[in-house]
Amino acid sequence: MEFADLIKTPKLDGVLLHDPSNAGGASGATVGTLCITGHHLLLSARQETSQELWLLHKNIDSVEKKPSLSQNIVVGGLITLKCKDLRIISLEIKCGKEFLNVAASLEALSGIQNTELLYPFFYRPMYTILEDGYTMFRPELEFAKLISGVGMGGGSSPNVANITICMPSTSTTNVQHPLQNGFAIDALAGGVGGGVGGGGALQGSQASCEWRISNVNRDFSVCATYGATLIVPKAITDEQIVLSAGFRDGGRFPVLSYRHENGATLMRSSQPLSIQGIKRCRADEAILNLVLGRSRKGFIVDTWGKGKSNTETDLHYSQWKKVNRSIGNVSSPASILDSFSRLIEACNDLGCSTDKWLSRLESSGWLSLVLNSLNASCVVAQCLDQEGSPVLVHGAKGLDSTLIVTSLVQIILNPDCRTVRGLQALIEREWIQAGHPFASRHRYSCYTPNQTRNKTSGATFVLFLDCIYQLYTQFPCSFEFSTQLLILLFEHSHFSQYGTFLCDSERERNELNVHSRTTSLWSYLNRPDVLQTLLNPLYEPNANVIWPSVAPISLELWSDLYLRWVIDQRSCATVLSQIQELVTREKELRTQALKLRKQALELGQEVSTLMKSADDA
């Protein structure tokens, strides 16, 4: 298929753009030339004072047509584009034929399903790539840092070059990749040594906490949604892993997600399968029992809902206590998107009264999902931090609510995850490499009618970002990044020139060679000039656990995201600029004060010397 076949009118003059977010005019209306390319819609008034519109077709969620009729003949009309970044813009076209052509072209281009035709495969950055984002957070190195208890991805992280690969002394062959032949990573020593058997052991500070890298899923046959590199207990064989995968929905057997500083481990999986005649899996039981270590008990936290998911039987998991912390009354990821749609619909209704607005906000159920997500995460964090007990988190297929909880737990407990790189590493481990189906979830967004979008659509990642925002509002000095980074992640997860969020799994990304054919979002965000715009001016490193309030009154509507096209955000930008200036000035004054103190000390010493000399005389 050629893009030209879908573009019926590549260029059209005299198009009126209605964009409430455009400050170019009092009504937000601009007359200009419309151009449609294979990946973008462009509109320019060709005036220096007028803002141009550049819109990725992938950003378009819904195309609504309102034709103008004269004697039952279409003589033009209004095309309303509802976008995944929550913006709503309209194109007014005076010619009937061109109106229909433009609408048909945009519908076709925004609905392309072939991943290889998307913009990331055509985009070539105009800047020098300083770091390859696709190799920054390699699983074996990130988990080595995790086991050793050092920072993962953040400022405290060791450089990749500091973790070396050491061959056994008897070996005369070339140095191999640490994933090959089961090499073992000694995270404390920062080195990699030869392993034995099916994989190497990740050695932590406690002898009882031993893990290894398993290649059992290297061809993605054990679990299609997991990555090729997995961390499992050292004493568990690959054969046991295969058996455990057969016991779990989608093959998502228990894998290591996080190791707390006290040695307590967080694992995630899917729920057990409901298969007649299969009541237990001894291999699955063995995995969890090994994770217990010296703990007398562990916790299995179900995030899907009582009665909605299968769970482990008490008889066979006697040392594990079941805890139900449902995120919400949802039966599918699409239900979360339904709630998000009702929220955005309420945010876009500028004519409703205060009472009606509050009622619609409550009936959307969105803030309840946020509250329940934070509540479940705090329960898991308490089990790890205060009880010192291991926790297994699952819910249904383990692709949505499970990932929200395991990710938020790490942000609460691990200060490194509150840094820019730490958050990037977290998203890589817990979402991208863990198989969250971004392509399926974000194919449609909140503006696509419910009856049109498929059941695999969802807003799980948006819910996760909103939860981070809530943590940020309660601990504004504990995060290295500003909320602008969260907004960028929201946008790029739905539409992007970068390949980081493409496809549904690592298997699909490997099949399309995404890592070699596209550019990573992290390569862009970590450029010094870009990174500077994403930093929080109030940031002060906080090594402590942050325990958020989960009272309903503590929640805030994320107006920076949900209302940014509805309410003028320039005042917020002004305030942020003033804060930055104050912080910069405070640093300058602090430096000046240190210099003055040093001078005063030197003068004091000089006076003491002179007085001593006078006394001696």
Summary of the structure (lengths in Angstrom):
residues: 617
radius of gyration: 27.6
end to end distance: 99.6
largest distance: 115.0
contacts: 2014
relative contact order: 0.10
helix: 41%
strand: 17%
